[in-house]
Amino acid sequence: MSFSALRALHASIGKAIDDLESIYKDRSQSKPLDFPSLDDPYYASAEHSELEDLAHQLNDDPAVSLASKKIVAACGQLSATVNKPWYGLMEAIQAGQLSACIRFLEAAHIVEILREAGPQGLHVRDIHRSVIELRSENARPDPVTFTAARLGHVLRLLATSHWLREVAPDVFANNRRSSYIDSGKTVEQLRAQPDKKYLETDGVAAFVGLT
């Protein structure tokens, strides 16, 4: 792969970003419409401003989808080209670990716990305690195996992969990606009726649990 090909990929990414910015500018109303930030959660069950809803709805716009796919594809090829083969190999063969962590994130109701904690996040010790408290007495994890330190490793892998934010050392908060799998249920609802977590939801959390 020559430098000219690398620059062509870079240019393709830049052109697609220009396309996105043009679309968002055209759709702006009274205030400029910015592209949604990865750091900002968007809970489907919550109320939002008109601009927030519009920015979210534009995800389904065909032109936005096309530009986004071009960026993802070019970034993937660019990353695969410049990344050391060993690093790329490790990422590929260990992808199952990330999949397991996302499954745990949903099953342990951590997205809902962090939603109620707010943007300031929650320390891993408090997340650990909340996860245990949401389990019935006969279904609580082995305290020797499930420790706050080990939970921290799981959450940090998710944050490194942009599925959470580590807002301070050992303090984690939801981002836009993790908020996508929020069930919308309160922690109290999950404590009282965990078997009804997926009822009257958009089905995303249920899909994560299923797969």
N, C-alpha and C positions, 0 to 999 in steps of 0.2 A: 504494500500500500504506500503510495507516494505522498509527499506533502501536499501536492495539488489535490489528491483525493480527500485527504483530511480536511483541507480548506473548503472543498466542495460540500462536505458534510456539515461543516461549521456554517457555511453560507445558507444551506438548506434549513438549518435550525433557525437562523436569524430571520430568514424570509417567512417562515411559519409563525414566528413570534410577531413579526410585523402584521401578518394577516390577522392573528388573534387580537392584537391591539386595535386594528382598524375596525373589526367587528364590534368589539366592546365600546369603542368610541361612537360608532354609528348607533348603538342601542342605548347609549346614555340618555338619561332624562334630565332632571334639573341639576344633577351632580354628575361628575365624571364616574364612569363605571370601571372599577379596577378588576383585574383577574383575581379570583379567590386565593387567599394565602394558605399555604400548607399548614401553617401554625394555628390557624383559626378553625375551631370545630364548627361543623354545621349539622345540627341535630334536626332530623326530618320532623320530629314531633314538636319542636319548639316554634315559637313565633319569631318572625324575622322582619326586617325592614323591607320595603319594596325593592331597594337596590340589591340587598342580599339575596332575596328570592330570585330576582332577575339574573344576577350573576350565576346563581346555582342552576337555574333553568337553561341557561345558555350552554350547559354541558351537553344538552341533547340537540343543539343546533347542528345541522349537517356540516356547515362550514367550520364551526368550532371543532367538531369531531375530526374532520379531515386534517385541519392544521395540527391538532393535538397528536394524531396518529403519526404525522410526518415527523414531529419532534421526537416522539418516543422511538420511532424506528431509527432515525438518524443518530440519536443519542446512544441507542443500543449498539449500533454498528461502530460508532466512534469509540465507545467504551471497550468493546470487544477487540478493537484494533490496537489501542494503546495500552490496555491492561496486560500485565505480565501473564503468560499462559498459566502459570501455577496459581495465581490469585483467581483467575477466571475459573479454573478447574475446581478450586476449593469452594467457590461460591456456588457452582453448579451442583456438585455432589453433596454439599451440605444444605441444599435448599430445603430439604425435609425438616431441618431444625426450625427454620423460620415458619414453615407451614404448621408445625406442632405448636409453636409459640402463639401464632394467631388463633389457633383452635383453643388454646388455653385461655387467651385473652377474653374470648367470647364465653367459654364455659364457666370461668370463674367470675363472670359479671364485672370484670375490671373496668370496662368501658362505662358502665352505669355508675360504678363507684367514683370514677374520675369525673364524670359529668356533674355529679352532685358536689364534688370538691371544688369545682370551678377552675378558672384559668390559672390560678396560683399553684394548682397541682396538689399532690399528696405525697408525703414521705413513704418510702417503701415499707417501713414498719407499720404505718397506719393502713396501707393497702393490704398488707399481710394479715393484719388483725381483722379487717373487714371481710376478706375472702373467707377466713375461718368462721367468722360469725354468721355468714350467709349459708353455711352448711349445717345440716341437722346433726345432732349429737353422734349418731351412728354412721355418719358419712364424712366426718372431718378427716383431713389428711394426717398422715403420720407426722408428728411434730419433729421427729428426727430427720425425716426426709424433706419435708416442706418447711424451710426456714426463710426468714426475711432476706438473708444473704443470697440464697438460691433464687428466690423470686426476683431480686434485683438483677441477677444475670439475665433472666428471661426478659424483663422489661427493658433492660439496656440493649439487648439484641434487637428488640422491636423498635426502640428509639433510633438505633443505628441504621435500621432499614426504613426509617421514616414512617413507622406505624404508631409512634407515640412521640411525645416531647419530653426530654429530661431538662426541666426548667432550672434546676439547681442540682448539685450532687445528691443522688438518691431520691430526688423529688420528681415525680412524673405527672404529666397532664395529657389529656386527649389532644389530638390534632384533627385535621379535616379527614384524614384517612380512617383513623380509629372511630371517629364519630359516625362514620358511614354504617358501622355495624351496631350502632346503639339500638336497643330494643324500644327505647322510650319509656320503659317501666322504671318506677322509683326503686330504690334499694329496699324500702319497706315492703313494696309489692313483691319483690323477688324473694324476700325473706319469708313472707306469709304464704305465697303461692308460686314457688319456683317452677311448677309444672305448667304454669300459664304464661310463661315468659314470652312465647311467640304468638299468643293470641292477639288479634287486632293490631298487628304490626305490618311493616312493609315487606317482611319476609327475609331481609338480608341476614340478620343474626341467625335465623333458622337455617338458612342456606349454609352458613359457615359451620353450624353444628352438624348439619347433614353430611357435608363433604369431608 
